[in-house]
Amino acid sequence: MLKIRHVFIVLGLLLSSAASAEVQVSIGIGFPNASIGINLPAYPQLVRVPGYPVYYAPRLNANFFFYDSLYWVYQDDNWYASSWYNGPWGLVGPEAVPVYVLRIPVRYYRQPPPYFRGWRPDAPPRWGNHWGHDWEQRRSGWDKWNRRAAPAPAPLPVYQKQYSGDRYPHQVERQRELQQQRYRYQPRDPIVRQHYQERAEQRVPVQQERQRGPEDRGGSRQQDVQRSMPHQQDDRATPRSQSPQRGGEDVQRSAPASPRQGRQEVQDRRQSSQPGADQREQQMPRSQGREERQQGKDATREPKRGQGQERERGRDRNE
């Protein structure tokens, strides 16, 4: 048993050393989300499979392919697809795998599963034997096609070579922006088209939420608050507008006067105070005239008194 273990260890070392030093790949499955983690530090070398519209990565220790603008990885009986060479990856069910991906010959699987043994290397895997009779009926005819009528392969997105290591865009939205700017190819396979359409539909609500800036969000919140405030505003407004009336005079006293009314009242008060001043002015000359008349009478009386005294003095002398 120990010898057998050592043999497996040596084989593992040989296989790892045989892998290219250009790119190293590590693939792992994470549960329960059934997501795949793949680490490619650089863009892999892709070579076309002869007679197929598919590329494979001969230097990767993984079942890595490219077909119709998507990368495809087969790992632990599951297919995964991504629009960028280093993911993120999406799980693809056996019913949704394109026929030309299913038709890839066995020899181009760099990590073939154990049940591939004994199958012809130049023929596609026997998916019907592996996935069952029901799948075979639903996907009948998948292994029969005219090799001469195979479509041309999609162009490789070589622009992704510029994004390696830390420059790799891990966010799906950023990947989509770069792909729209640098890669003009439109998928032909109906399953691949459906895949892009579903991803676009999933991004629409996220984009709408992001397009709403903080001002729009604040405005909507203010509108919600204003909608909840009318009852309070009505309650505050009612005591002012519907206060009990004690009479016309009280309402007039409590009502605030406007600036024009205040000016009018001041003018009226000034006008009302002017007649008294006029009367005083009219009374002043009258009193002064009386005093002058009185003084004139007194002055006339004094000379008469003096004349009378002189007459009496003259009479006394004559006597």
C-alpha positions as CSV (number, residue, x, y, z in Angstrom):
1,M,0.0,0.0,0.0
2,L,2.8,2.4,0.8
3,K,4.4,1.8,-2.6
4,I,1.1,2.5,-4.3
5,R,0.8,5.8,-2.4
6,H,4.3,6.8,-3.4
7,V,3.5,6.0,-7.0
8,F,0.5,8.3,-7.0
9,I,2.5,11.1,-5.3
10,V,5.2,10.8,-8.0
11,L,2.6,10.9,-10.8
12,G,1.0,14.0,-9.3
13,L,4.4,15.7,-9.2
14,L,5.1,14.8,-12.8
15,L,1.8,16.0,-13.9
16,S,2.2,19.3,-12.1
17,S,5.6,19.8,-13.5
18,A,4.4,19.0,-17.0
19,A,1.9,21.8,-16.8
20,S,3.0,25.0,-18.4
21,A,4.9,27.5,-16.3
22,E,3.2,30.3,-18.3
23,V,-0.2,30.0,-16.5
24,Q,-1.2,28.0,-13.5
25,V,-4.8,27.3,-12.7
26,S,-6.5,26.2,-9.5
27,I,-10.1,25.2,-9.6
28,G,-12.3,24.5,-6.5
29,I,-16.0,24.1,-5.8
30,G,-17.6,26.0,-3.0
31,F,-20.8,24.8,-1.4
32,P,-23.7,25.3,-0.8
33,N,-23.8,27.9,-3.6
34,A,-22.2,25.5,-6.0
35,S,-19.9,28.3,-7.3
36,I,-16.6,27.6,-8.9
37,G,-13.4,29.5,-8.1
38,I,-10.8,29.7,-10.8
39,N,-7.5,31.5,-10.6
40,L,-5.8,32.5,-13.8
41,P,-3.1,35.1,-13.3
42,A,-2.9,35.8,-17.1
43,Y,-4.8,35.3,-20.3
44,P,-4.4,31.6,-21.3
45,Q,-3.2,30.3,-24.6
46,L,-6.2,29.1,-26.7
47,V,-5.9,26.8,-29.7
48,R,-8.8,25.9,-32.1
49,V,-10.1,22.4,-32.1
50,P,-9.8,21.2,-35.7
51,G,-13.2,21.1,-37.5
52,Y,-15.0,22.7,-34.5
53,P,-15.9,26.3,-33.7
54,V,-14.3,25.8,-30.3
55,Y,-11.0,26.7,-28.7
56,Y,-9.3,24.8,-25.9
57,A,-6.4,25.6,-23.5
58,P,-3.6,23.0,-24.1
59,R,-1.4,24.4,-21.3
60,L,-3.9,24.5,-18.6
61,N,-4.5,21.6,-16.2
62,A,-8.3,22.1,-16.6
63,N,-11.1,21.4,-19.1
64,F,-11.1,24.9,-20.3
65,F,-12.8,25.9,-23.6
66,F,-14.0,29.0,-25.6
67,Y,-17.1,29.0,-27.8
68,D,-19.3,31.8,-29.2
69,S,-17.9,34.6,-27.0
70,L,-18.0,32.6,-23.7
71,Y,-15.5,30.6,-21.8
72,W,-16.6,27.1,-20.7
73,V,-15.2,24.9,-17.9
74,Y,-16.2,21.3,-17.1
75,Q,-15.5,20.4,-13.5
76,D,-17.0,17.7,-11.3
77,D,-19.8,16.8,-13.7
78,N,-20.8,20.5,-14.0
79,W,-20.5,23.0,-16.8
80,Y,-19.7,26.7,-16.0
81,A,-19.6,29.7,-18.3
82,S,-18.2,33.2,-18.1
83,S,-17.6,36.1,-20.5
84,W,-14.1,36.7,-19.0
85,Y,-11.3,34.2,-18.8
86,N,-11.0,34.3,-15.0
87,G,-14.7,34.5,-14.1
88,P,-16.9,35.0,-12.2
89,W,-18.5,31.8,-13.4
90,G,-22.2,30.8,-13.7
91,L,-23.5,27.2,-13.4
92,V,-25.0,25.8,-16.6
93,G,-27.4,22.8,-16.5
94,P,-26.9,19.8,-18.8
95,E,-30.0,20.9,-20.8
96,A,-28.5,24.3,-21.5
97,V,-25.0,23.4,-22.7
98,P,-24.6,24.2,-26.4
99,V,-24.3,21.3,-28.8
100,Y,-20.9,22.3,-30.1
101,V,-19.6,22.3,-26.6
102,L,-21.0,18.8,-26.0
103,R,-19.4,17.7,-29.3
104,I,-15.8,18.5,-28.2
105,P,-13.7,15.3,-28.6
106,V,-12.5,13.5,-25.5
107,R,-8.8,14.1,-26.3
108,Y,-9.2,17.9,-25.7
109,Y,-10.2,17.5,-22.1
110,R,-7.0,18.2,-20.1
111,Q,-8.6,16.7,-17.0
112,P,-10.9,14.0,-18.2
113,P,-13.1,12.5,-15.5
114,P,-12.7,8.7,-14.7
115,Y,-15.8,7.7,-16.7
116,F,-14.2,9.0,-19.9
117,R,-11.9,6.0,-19.9
118,G,-12.5,3.6,-22.7
119,W,-14.2,6.2,-24.9
120,R,-12.9,7.1,-28.3
121,P,-10.5,10.1,-28.0
122,D,-11.6,11.5,-31.4
123,A,-15.4,11.3,-30.5
124,P,-17.4,13.4,-28.1
125,P,-18.1,12.0,-24.6
126,R,-21.1,9.7,-24.2
127,W,-23.3,12.2,-22.4
128,G,-26.3,10.1,-22.8
129,N,-24.8,7.2,-20.8
130,H,-23.7,9.6,-18.1
131,W,-26.7,11.9,-17.8
132,G,-29.4,9.3,-18.4
133,H,-32.0,8.3,-21.0
134,D,-34.2,11.3,-20.2
135,W,-31.5,13.7,-21.1
136,E,-30.8,11.7,-24.2
137,Q,-34.4,12.1,-25.4
138,R,-34.5,15.9,-24.6
139,R,-31.2,16.5,-26.4
140,S,-31.7,13.9,-29.2
141,G,-29.5,14.5,-32.3
142,W,-26.8,16.4,-30.4
143,D,-24.1,14.1,-31.7
144,K,-25.2,14.1,-35.3
145,W,-24.2,17.0,-37.6
146,N,-22.6,17.9,-40.9
147,R,-19.0,18.6,-40.1
148,R,-18.6,20.5,-43.3
149,A,-21.4,22.9,-42.4
150,A,-19.9,23.8,-39.0
151,P,-20.0,27.6,-38.3
152,A,-16.9,29.6,-38.1
153,P,-15.4,30.2,-34.6
154,A,-16.0,33.4,-32.8
155,P,-13.1,35.8,-32.6
156,L,-11.1,35.5,-29.4
157,P,-11.4,38.5,-27.0
158,V,-7.7,39.1,-27.0
159,Y,-8.2,42.6,-25.5
160,Q,-8.5,40.8,-22.2
161,K,-4.8,40.1,-22.3
162,Q,-4.3,43.7,-21.0
163,Y,-6.2,42.9,-17.8
164,S,-4.2,40.4,-15.8
165,G,-3.3,40.2,-12.2
166,D,-4.4,43.2,-10.2
167,R,-5.8,44.8,-13.3
168,Y,-8.4,42.1,-13.8
169,P,-12.0,43.5,-13.5
170,H,-13.8,41.3,-11.0
171,Q,-17.0,43.3,-11.1
172,V,-19.5,42.1,-13.7
173,E,-20.7,45.6,-14.6
174,R,-17.1,46.7,-15.4
175,Q,-16.6,43.5,-17.4
176,R,-19.7,44.2,-19.4
177,E,-18.6,47.8,-20.1
178,L,-15.2,46.7,-21.4
179,Q,-16.7,44.0,-23.5
180,Q,-19.2,46.4,-25.2
181,Q,-16.3,48.8,-25.9
182,R,-13.7,46.3,-27.1
183,Y,-15.6,43.3,-28.4
184,R,-18.2,43.8,-31.1
185,Y,-19.0,40.2,-31.8
186,Q,-22.7,39.1,-31.4
187,P,-23.4,35.5,-30.4
188,R,-25.0,33.2,-32.9
189,D,-25.9,30.2,-30.8
190,P,-29.5,30.5,-29.5
191,I,-28.5,29.2,-26.0
192,V,-25.7,31.7,-25.7
193,R,-28.0,34.5,-26.8
194,Q,-30.5,33.4,-24.1
195,H,-27.7,33.4,-21.6
196,Y,-26.8,37.0,-22.4
197,Q,-30.4,38.1,-22.4
198,E,-31.0,36.6,-18.9
199,R,-27.9,38.4,-17.6
200,A,-29.0,41.7,-19.1
201,E,-32.5,41.3,-17.5
202,Q,-30.9,40.7,-14.1
203,R,-28.8,43.8,-14.4
204,V,-31.6,46.2,-15.3
205,P,-33.0,46.7,-11.8
206,V,-29.5,47.0,-10.4
207,Q,-28.6,49.7,-12.9
208,Q,-31.8,51.6,-12.2
209,E,-31.0,51.6,-8.5
210,R,-27.5,52.8,-9.1
211,Q,-28.6,55.6,-11.5
212,R,-30.7,57.0,-8.8
213,G,-28.3,59.3,-7.1
214,P,-28.4,60.3,-3.4
215,E,-30.4,63.5,-4.3
216,D,-33.1,61.5,-6.0
217,R,-33.2,59.1,-3.1
218,G,-33.4,62.1,-0.7
219,G,-36.1,63.7,-2.7
220,S,-38.2,60.5,-2.6
221,R,-37.7,60.3,1.1
222,Q,-38.8,64.0,1.5
223,Q,-41.9,63.2,-0.6
224,D,-42.7,60.3,1.7
225,V,-42.3,62.5,4.7
226,Q,-44.4,65.3,3.2
227,R,-47.1,62.7,2.4
228,S,-47.2,61.6,6.0
229,M,-47.2,65.3,7.3
230,P,-50.5,66.7,6.0
231,H,-52.5,65.7,9.0
232,Q,-50.1,67.5,11.3
233,Q,-50.1,70.6,9.1
234,D,-53.9,70.6,9.1
235,D,-54.0,70.3,12.9
236,R,-51.7,73.2,13.3
237,A,-53.5,75.3,10.8
238,T,-57.0,74.8,12.1
239,P,-56.7,76.7,15.4
240,R,-55.5,79.8,13.5
241,S,-58.1,79.8,10.8
242,Q,-61.0,78.4,12.9
243,S,-60.6,80.2,16.2
244,P,-63.9,80.9,18.0
245,Q,-65.3,84.4,17.2
246,R,-66.2,86.6,20.2
247,G,-67.5,89.3,18.1
248,G,-66.6,91.6,15.3
249,E,-64.6,93.9,17.6
250,D,-62.5,91.1,19.0
251,V,-61.7,89.8,15.6
252,Q,-60.6,93.3,14.4
253,R,-58.5,93.7,17.5
254,S,-56.8,90.3,17.2
255,A,-56.2,90.7,13.4
256,P,-52.7,92.1,12.7
257,A,-52.7,95.4,10.9
258,S,-50.9,95.7,7.6
259,P,-48.2,98.3,7.0
260,R,-50.5,100.5,4.9
261,Q,-53.2,100.5,7.6
262,G,-50.5,101.5,10.2
263,R,-49.4,104.4,8.1
264,Q,-53.0,105.5,7.5
265,E,-53.6,105.5,11.3
266,V,-50.5,107.6,11.9
267,Q,-51.6,110.1,9.3
268,D,-55.1,110.3,10.8
269,R,-53.7,110.9,14.3
270,R,-51.5,113.6,13.0
271,Q,-54.4,115.2,11.2
272,S,-56.6,114.9,14.3
273,S,-53.9,116.6,16.4
274,Q,-53.5,119.5,14.0
275,P,-56.9,121.2,14.8
276,G,-55.9,121.6,18.4
277,A,-52.7,123.2,17.4
278,D,-54.5,125.6,15.0
279,Q,-56.9,126.6,17.7
280,R,-54.0,127.3,20.0
281,E,-52.4,129.4,17.3
282,Q,-55.7,131.2,16.7
283,Q,-56.1,131.7,20.5
284,M,-52.6,133.0,20.9
285,P,-53.0,136.2,18.8
286,R,-56.3,137.0,20.5
287,S,-54.8,136.9,24.0
288,Q,-51.9,138.9,22.8
289,G,-54.3,141.6,21.4
290,R,-56.1,141.7,24.7
291,E,-52.9,142.3,26.5
292,E,-51.9,145.0,24.1
293,R,-55.3,146.7,24.4
294,Q,-55.1,146.6,28.1
295,Q,-51.7,148.1,28.1
296,G,-53.0,150.9,25.8
297,K,-55.8,151.7,28.2
298,D,-53.4,151.8,31.1
299,A,-51.2,154.1,29.1
300,T,-54.0,156.4,28.3
301,R,-55.2,156.4,31.9
302,E,-51.8,157.4,33.2
303,P,-51.6,160.7,31.2
304,K,-55.1,161.6,32.2
305,R,-54.3,161.0,35.8
306,G,-51.2,163.2,35.4
307,Q,-53.2,166.0,33.8
308,G,-55.8,165.9,36.6
309,Q,-53.1,166.2,39.2
310,E,-51.6,169.3,37.4
311,R,-55.0,170.9,37.3
312,E,-55.6,170.4,41.0
313,R,-52.1,171.9,41.7
314,G,-53.0,174.9,39.5
315,R,-56.2,175.5,41.4
316,D,-54.4,175.5,44.7
317,R,-52.0,178.1,43.5
318,N,-54.8,180.4,42.3
319,E,-56.4,180.2,45.6
